[in-house]
Structures are given as structure tokens and as C-alpha cells.
Amino acid sequence: MRLALAVLAVLPLAACGSGSAKDGTVTLTYRLWDDQQKVGYDKVMAGFEKANPNIKVKIEVMPYDDYWTKLTADAVAGSAPDVFWMSPGYFPEFATKGVLADLSPLGLDTSKYHPNVVSSNTYNGKLYGVPKDWGMPGLLYNKDLFKKAGVTMPDKLTWAPDGSGTLVEVARKLTTDEAGKHPDDPGFNPDKIATYGFGSWNHSQTQWMNWIESNGGKLVDKPFGTYTFNDDASAQAVQFGVDLISKYHVSPPATQTNPPTGKATDMFTGGTVAMFPANNALLPFVAPGVKFEIGVAAMPEGPKGRAVNINGLGEAVYAKGKHLQEAMKLAKYLSSDEAQKSMADQGYIFPALTGDTLAQGYVDFWKAKNIDVSPYLEESKGTTFNMPIVTGWTGFESKLNEIFNEIYLGKIPPKQGLEQAVTAGNATIK
């Protein structure tokens, strides 16, 4: 895929991705990767087609594991879909290769959208993706395990690199070995733990990136800049994530959770992990199958407060599409209150458009399922940060995971690992 993306810089792009009927009706292709959201978008597109009877929309679902490879290949071949989902990690690669249409002509008032979602779809001061929605980590927790342990979730959880704060304290109370002993009890056996208080593992968006930013570290110096997370504050933060496993014994060992074969999510849904940082987008996949009541709390506050990663998707338009004018109309509609409220009311997204009125539909949907997602909404109003918006991320991510797997296994110290990661990452930036 990296080679294919490089080819985009030198190949002219052919026009494709849509079709026209003899009666003048235009059919646009809209690609996404979530088959659950496809159901919601069926309703959204029905509204668009009613307002634009000469335009039909064909929704194409491409599984995430294949999505980016296929999109890259289609862009190289000149057959990309007319409108498609774009994520922060891949945005720089496509924006810098001329694949995405400049959406400035839409005249969107970007102040109405979450600023992080706007910035993660902006390149050289121009908008190349309509702000679609946002997701971010919150702390899912097993209310049954809390009740069994006689523990009440505090109003806020706190942490510090030295282990002080309420997070470790609460996690210890929820962690038990097979004999029912807690980590502070005499005779506690860390090799035979039955229930873990917290799920700490190598996951960038929901785990160590949040530790770093909440401890005063920075992932990058600026959008389209360079990686900077090899400082002492970042190393201390990552060490805390590892200490939850190997020092405090409140999280599963990395041998069970390291990607790509780890079972961290399964351990939470199976009832052996009490607190689990997770993006709200995970709820439709885990909530229906669990046998316990799910609670949601805000992410823990670090020494510099709470800083939470926000993942804002965009609706991108193929720059060389055959029916660019109609595709721009669709993008404009997807930016509207009507479209984003529909998806929120159906329980799929927090809309990129700000304001509690639009988001309330999402909150109400999950409230009806006995899950209070309002902590996510409150987090979005605080300190948030994007995934690194830099070129080369797509090629760097696998190497980054390899290094962090070694860190979480305790095979290399965090400071050494972060030095390796930043050096490797900056070498991929163009």
C-alpha cells in the first residue's frame, strides 16, 4: 500500500466511480467500512435522494481490514468511489497525493463543528473532508464486579507516574486472585489472578497516547510535523501503563493482550476485567452480548489533567470523480443537521456538529439501553487531541506496534522504546 500511495504522486488520475442513466439520473458510490452504520445511512441517503431526485446513491460496505488497501488501489486505478469515509491516520497520505477534492467551495462554517474534527480534515488551510462524527475513549466498567467488590466508582479517577491517585487504589480493590485475595493482601498470587481491576494494554488510541498527553507529553509538534513523544514525561507515562501490569498486578499480562492476537476486549466482555478504556464506537459491538450491566466513566485525570484522544472521521470526495458536482452536493448534505442528527438519533455517532441538542439523540438512544454515555460528551468539551496527523503513519504503525509490544512485555524500557519509535516514525515522514 505504501508503494501504491507513492505512485499516486506521479500518476494522472482517471475519472470513474459513478454512473449516469439515459434519463439523466446520476448514481454516486458512497463507501464506508461499518455494516452497522450502513443501516443508518440507508435512511440518510433516502432523505438526500428525496431532496435530489436526479441523484441516486449506492452504498458500498468494505470491511475495515480491506478498506484502505482497496481505496488506495482504486485511487491509483482512477476508480475510487465518489464519496468515502476518511480517518485522521490516513488523511495525510490521500490529501497530499491529490486524491481528495478541496471542499472549500461548500462554504461550510467550520466553527459549528468540533475543532479537532475540522483540523484532522484540513491540509494547507483547506478542508478536504466534511466533519462527520467523533469517537473517543471513555472508561467502560462492569457494574456487577463493582457491586460484588463493594466499590463505588469515584466522581473522578486520578493517576500519577508514581502510582498515587485513585485509579490504582480502585483497581486493587477490584483485582482478586483465585483465592479471593487482593494485591495488597498477604499471600496474594499474581500468577493466578481471577479478576483484573483494569485493562492496560498496547493500544494507542485508548491507552498510552492518553497517558502521554495527560502527563504533559506531546505526540507530535504540530499537524504535518514530527513525532516528539520521546521525552521524559512521555516515558514516565508509558511506564505507568506497564506498571499497571507488572508492578501493581491489576491488569492482564501483555502475553494475553498484545496485538494482533490479544484478547483484551474479550476479557472485558467475558467479565474478567472490571475497567476497560474503550471508544464509544465499540458499544454496538460489545453491549448486546455481555451478561452484566455496563457503566461509563470519564477517563482518568493525569498530573496535567485529563487529555483524551478524539478520532474524528471525515466525508471525503474523490477529486477526479465523473460527477464531482453531484458528489459535492452529497457531501454538503452529510454536513447538515438533518443528516448528522439522523445518525445520532439512531445511536450510531456523536455528530461532528457541536451542541448538546444534536448529540442528545445519541445519549437518549443508549440511555434506553441502560447505558449512560454522557461522560463521553463531557470529555469532548475538555482537552482533546488528534491521532498524529503526519505523512507516513500508515507505514509506521506496524513498526510502532512491534516496539510497544516489546515495551509492554517488559523486554525494553519505555524510554529506549520511545527513542526507537520516534526515530523510526520521523524517518517515514515526507
C-alpha positions in Angstrom: 0.0 0.0 0.0 2.9 2.4 0.7 4.2 1.9 -2.8 0.7 2.4 -4.2 0.3 5.7 -2.3 3.7 6.8 -3.7 2.5 6.1 -7.2 -0.4 8.5 -6.7 2.0 11.3 -6.6 3.1 10.8 -10.2 0.2 9.1 -12.0 -2.6 11.1 -13.6 -6.0 10.0 -12.2 -8.8 8.9 -14.5 -12.4 9.8 -13.8 -14.5 7.0 -12.5 -16.5 5.8 -9.5 -20.1 6.7 -10.7 -22.5 6.3 -13.5 -25.3 8.0 -15.5 -28.6 6.7 -16.8 -30.1 7.8 -20.1 -32.8 9.7 -18.2 -30.2 11.9 -16.7 -30.1 10.2 -13.3 -26.7 10.1 -11.7 -25.6 7.2 -9.4 -23.0 8.0 -6.9 -21.0 5.4 -5.0 -20.6 6.0 -1.2 -18.1 3.8 0.6 -17.8 3.0 4.3 -16.5 0.2 6.5 -19.1 -0.3 9.1 -22.0 -2.5 8.1 -24.0 -1.4 11.2 -23.8 2.2 10.2 -24.8 1.2 6.7 -28.3 0.6 8.0 -28.4 4.2 9.4 -27.1 5.6 6.2 -29.9 3.9 4.2 -32.2 6.4 5.9 -29.9 9.3 5.4 -29.5 8.6 1.7 -33.2 8.3 1.3 -33.6 11.8 2.6 -30.9 13.0 0.2 -32.4 11.3 -2.8 -35.8 12.8 -1.9 -34.3 16.2 -2.0 -32.3 15.4 -5.1 -34.4 13.1 -7.3 -31.9 13.1 -10.1 -29.2 11.6 -7.9 -29.1 8.0 -6.6 -26.6 6.8 -4.0 -25.2 3.3 -4.0 -23.8 2.4 -0.5 -20.8 0.2 -0.6 -19.5 -1.6 2.5 -15.9 -2.5 2.6 -14.6 -4.3 5.7 -12.0 -2.2 7.5 -9.2 -4.8 7.1 -9.6 -4.3 3.3 -10.8 -0.8 3.2 -7.6 1.2 2.8 -5.8 -1.3 0.5 -8.8 -1.3 -1.8 -9.2 2.5 -1.6 -5.6 3.0 -2.5 -5.8 0.6 -5.4 -8.9 2.3 -6.7 -7.4 5.7 -6.4 -4.3 4.5 -8.4 -6.6 2.9 -11.0 -8.8 6.0 -11.2 -11.9 4.2 -10.0 -12.3 5.4 -6.4 -15.8 5.9 -5.0 -17.4 9.4 -5.3 -17.7 9.9 -1.6 -16.0 7.9 1.2 -15.0 7.8 4.8 -11.6 9.2 5.8 -9.8 8.8 9.1 -7.1 11.0 10.6 -4.4 8.4 10.3 -4.8 8.0 6.5 -5.9 11.6 5.7 -2.3 13.0 5.1 -1.5 10.3 2.6 -4.5 10.9 0.5 -4.6 14.7 1.0 -1.0 15.2 -0.2 -1.5 13.0 -3.3 -4.3 15.0 -4.8 -6.9 12.3 -4.3 -9.3 14.4 -2.2 -11.3 17.3 -3.6 -11.0 20.7 -2.0 -14.3 21.3 -0.2 -13.8 25.0 0.4 -16.5 25.7 -2.3 -19.1 24.2 0.0 -18.8 27.2 2.2 -19.1 25.3 5.5 -19.0 27.3 8.7 -16.3 25.2 10.3 -16.8 26.9 13.7 -20.0 24.8 14.0 -18.0 21.5 14.2 -15.7 20.1 16.8 -12.4 21.8 16.2 -10.4 18.6 16.4 -12.5 17.0 13.6 -12.0 20.1 11.5 -8.2 20.1 12.0 -7.9 16.4 11.2 -9.6 17.0 7.8 -7.6 20.2 6.9 -4.5 20.5 4.8 -2.7 23.7 3.9 -5.6 25.7 5.3 -8.2 24.0 3.1 -10.9 21.5 4.1 -10.6 18.1 2.3 -13.2 16.2 4.4 -16.6 17.2 5.7 -16.5 16.7 9.5 -18.6 13.6 10.0 -18.5 12.5 13.6 -16.2 11.8 16.5 -15.4 8.9 18.8 -13.2 8.9 21.9 -12.1 6.7 24.8 -14.2 6.6 27.9 -13.9 4.1 30.8 -16.3 1.2 30.4 -16.8 -0.7 33.6 -18.5 -3.8 34.9 -21.1 -2.6 37.4 -21.6 -6.2 38.6 -18.0 -6.6 39.6 -18.0 -3.2 41.3 -21.1 -4.3 43.3 -19.6 -7.6 44.2 -16.4 -5.9 45.4 -18.4 -3.3 47.4 -16.7 -0.5 45.3 -18.3 2.7 44.1 -16.9 4.4 41.0 -15.5 7.8 42.2 -16.6 11.0 40.7 -13.2 11.1 39.0 -10.3 8.8 38.8 -6.7 10.1 39.0 -3.3 8.7 38.3 0.4 9.7 38.5 3.6 8.0 37.4 4.4 7.0 40.9 1.2 5.1 41.3 -0.6 7.6 43.5 -4.2 8.6 42.8 -7.5 6.8 42.9 -7.1 4.7 39.8 -4.6 2.2 41.2 -6.4 2.3 44.6 -9.8 1.3 43.0 -8.2 -1.2 40.6 -6.6 -3.0 43.6 -9.9 -3.4 45.3 -11.4 -5.0 42.1 -8.4 -7.3 41.5 -8.6 -10.8 43.1 -6.6 -13.9 42.7 -8.2 -17.4 42.7 -8.2 -17.4 46.5 -10.1 -14.1 46.6 -7.0 -12.1 47.8 -6.3 -8.5 46.6 -2.8 -7.3 45.5 -2.2 -5.7 49.0 -3.2 -8.8 50.9 -0.6 -11.3 52.3 -0.4 -14.3 50.2 -1.7 -12.7 47.0 -0.7 -14.8 44.0 0.0 -12.6 40.9 0.3 -15.7 38.7 -3.3 -16.9 39.4 -5.5 -13.8 39.1 -9.2 -14.4 38.6 -10.4 -10.8 38.1 -8.4 -7.8 37.0 -9.3 -4.3 38.1 -8.2 -2.6 34.9 -7.3 -3.4 31.3 -4.0 -1.8 30.4 -2.6 -3.0 27.1 -0.8 -1.9 24.0 -3.5 0.2 22.3 -2.6 3.6 21.1 -5.9 5.5 20.9 -7.5 4.2 24.1 -4.4 3.7 26.2 -0.8 5.0 26.1 -1.5 8.1 23.9 -3.8 9.3 26.6 -1.3 8.6 29.4 1.3 10.6 27.5 -0.8 13.7 26.8 -2.2 13.7 30.4 1.3 13.7 31.8 2.5 16.7 29.7 4.0 14.8 26.7 3.1 15.5 23.1 2.8 13.0 20.3 3.7 15.5 17.5 4.9 19.1 17.5 2.2 20.2 15.1 -0.1 18.7 12.3 2.0 17.5 9.4 5.0 17.9 11.7 7.3 15.4 13.5 6.9 12.9 16.4 8.1 14.2 19.8 7.0 11.6 22.3 10.5 10.5 23.4 10.8 13.0 26.3 10.8 12.1 30.0 7.2 12.9 30.6 6.1 10.5 27.8 8.4 7.8 29.1 7.1 8.1 32.6 3.5 7.9 31.3 4.1 4.8 29.3 5.9 3.2 32.2 2.8 3.8 34.3 0.8 1.8 31.7 3.3 -1.0 32.0 3.4 -0.8 35.8 -0.4 -1.5 36.0 0.5 -4.9 34.6 3.9 -5.8 36.1 4.2 -3.7 39.3 0.7 -3.3 40.6 -0.7 -6.5 39.2 -4.1 -5.0 38.4 -4.1 -5.6 34.6 -3.7 -8.8 32.4 -0.2 -9.7 31.2 0.8 -8.5 27.8 1.2 -12.0 26.6 -2.6 -12.2 26.7 -3.4 -8.7 25.3 -0.7 -7.6 22.9 -2.0 -7.1 19.3 -2.6 -8.5 16.8 -3.8 -11.7 18.6 -4.5 -10.3 22.1 -7.9 -10.8 23.8 -8.2 -7.6 25.8 -11.7 -6.8 24.7 -12.8 -10.4 25.1 -11.6 -10.3 28.7 -13.8 -7.3 29.5 -16.8 -8.7 27.8 -16.2 -12.1 29.4 -16.3 -10.5 32.9 -12.6 -10.8 33.9 -11.6 -7.1 33.6 -13.6 -4.6 35.6 -12.5 -1.3 34.0 -11.7 -1.0 30.3 -10.9 2.2 28.3 -12.8 1.9 25.0 -14.0 4.2 22.2 -17.8 4.7 22.2 -17.9 3.2 18.7 -17.2 -0.2 20.4 -20.6 -0.1 22.2 -22.7 -1.5 19.4 -20.3 -4.5 19.2 -20.0 -5.3 22.9 -23.1 -4.2 24.6 -25.6 -6.7 23.1 -23.5 -9.7 24.1 -22.4 -9.0 27.7 -24.1 -10.6 30.7 -23.5 -7.6 33.1 -24.5 -4.0 33.3 -22.1 -1.6 31.6 -21.2 1.7 33.2 -19.3 4.6 31.6 -17.0 6.9 33.4 -14.6 9.6 32.2 -11.0 8.7 31.5 -8.7 9.1 34.5 -7.0 12.5 35.1 -3.2 12.6 35.0 -0.8 15.1 36.5 -1.7 17.6 33.8 -5.4 16.9 33.9 -7.5 14.8 31.6 -6.4 14.7 27.9 -8.3 12.3 25.7 -7.7 11.2 22.1 -10.5 12.1 19.7 -11.0 10.3 16.5 -13.0 12.4 14.1 -13.9 10.9 10.7 -14.5 12.9 7.5 -16.6 12.5 4.4 -14.2 12.8 1.5 -14.9 13.5 -2.1 -12.9 11.9 -4.9 -11.1 14.7 -6.7 -11.4 13.0 -10.1 -14.9 11.7 -9.9 -17.0 11.7 -13.0 -19.9 13.6 -11.3 -18.0 15.9 -9.0 -20.8 18.4 -8.7 -23.3 15.8 -7.5 -20.7 14.3 -5.1 -20.2 17.8 -3.6 -24.0 18.0 -3.1 -23.9 14.8 -1.2 -21.0 15.9 0.9 -22.9 19.1 1.7 -25.9 17.2 2.8 -23.9 14.9 5.0 -22.6 18.0 6.8 -26.1 19.1 7.7 -28.1 19.0 10.9 -30.6 16.7 9.3 -28.1 14.0 8.3 -26.0 14.1 11.4 -29.0 14.2 13.7 -30.4 11.1 12.0 -27.3 9.1 12.6 -27.1 10.3 16.2 -30.8 9.5 16.9 -30.2 6.0 15.6 -27.4 5.5 18.1 -24.5 5.3 15.7 -22.5 8.5 16.3 -21.7 11.6 18.2 -22.1 14.2 15.4 -19.2 16.4 14.4 -21.6 19.3 14.6 -21.4 20.7 18.2 -24.2 21.4 20.5 -25.9 19.2 23.0 -29.2 19.3 21.1 -27.8 17.3 18.2 -25.8 14.9 20.4 -28.8 14.3 22.8 -30.3 11.8 20.4 -27.2 9.6 20.7 -27.3 9.9 24.5 -31.0 9.1 24.6 -30.6 6.1 22.4 -28.1 4.5 24.7 -30.0 5.6 27.8 -32.9 3.5 26.6 -30.4 0.6 26.7 -29.4 1.4 30.3 -26.0 2.8 29.3 -25.2 6.4 30.2 -22.8 7.7 27.5 -22.9 11.3 28.7 -19.3 11.1 30.1 -18.1 10.8 26.5 -19.9 14.0 25.7 -18.4 15.8 28.7 -14.9 14.6 27.7 -15.3 16.1 24.2 -15.7 19.6 25.8 -12.4 19.3 27.6 -8.8 18.8 26.5 -8.7 16.6 23.4 -6.1 15.7 20.9 -6.0 14.0 17.5 -4.2 10.9 16.3 -0.9 12.0 14.8 -1.7 13.9 11.6 1.6 13.2 9.7 2.5 11.6 6.5 4.0 8.1 6.8 1.7 7.0 9.6 0.3 4.1 7.6 3.7 2.6 7.1 4.9 3.4 10.6 2.0 2.0 12.6 3.0 -1.7 12.3 6.6 -0.9 13.5 5.2 1.2 16.3 3.1 -1.7 17.5 6.1 -4.0 17.4 8.1 -1.7 19.6 5.2 -1.1 22.1 4.6 -4.8 22.3 8.2 -5.2 23.5 7.7 -2.3 26.0 4.5 -3.9 27.4 6.2 -7.3 27.7 9.0 -5.6 29.7 11.7 -6.5 27.2 12.8 -2.9 26.6 12.5 0.1 28.9 9.9 2.7 27.8 12.5 5.5 27.3 14.5 3.2 25.0 11.5 2.1 23.1 10.2 5.6 22.6 13.5 6.7 21.2 13.4 3.9 18.7 9.7 4.7 17.8 10.3 8.4 17.3 13.4 7.8 15.2 11.6 5.2 13.1 8.5 7.4 12.8 10.3 10.6 11.8 12.2 8.6 9.1 8.8 7.9 7.4 7.7 11.5 7.2 7.9 13.2 3.8 
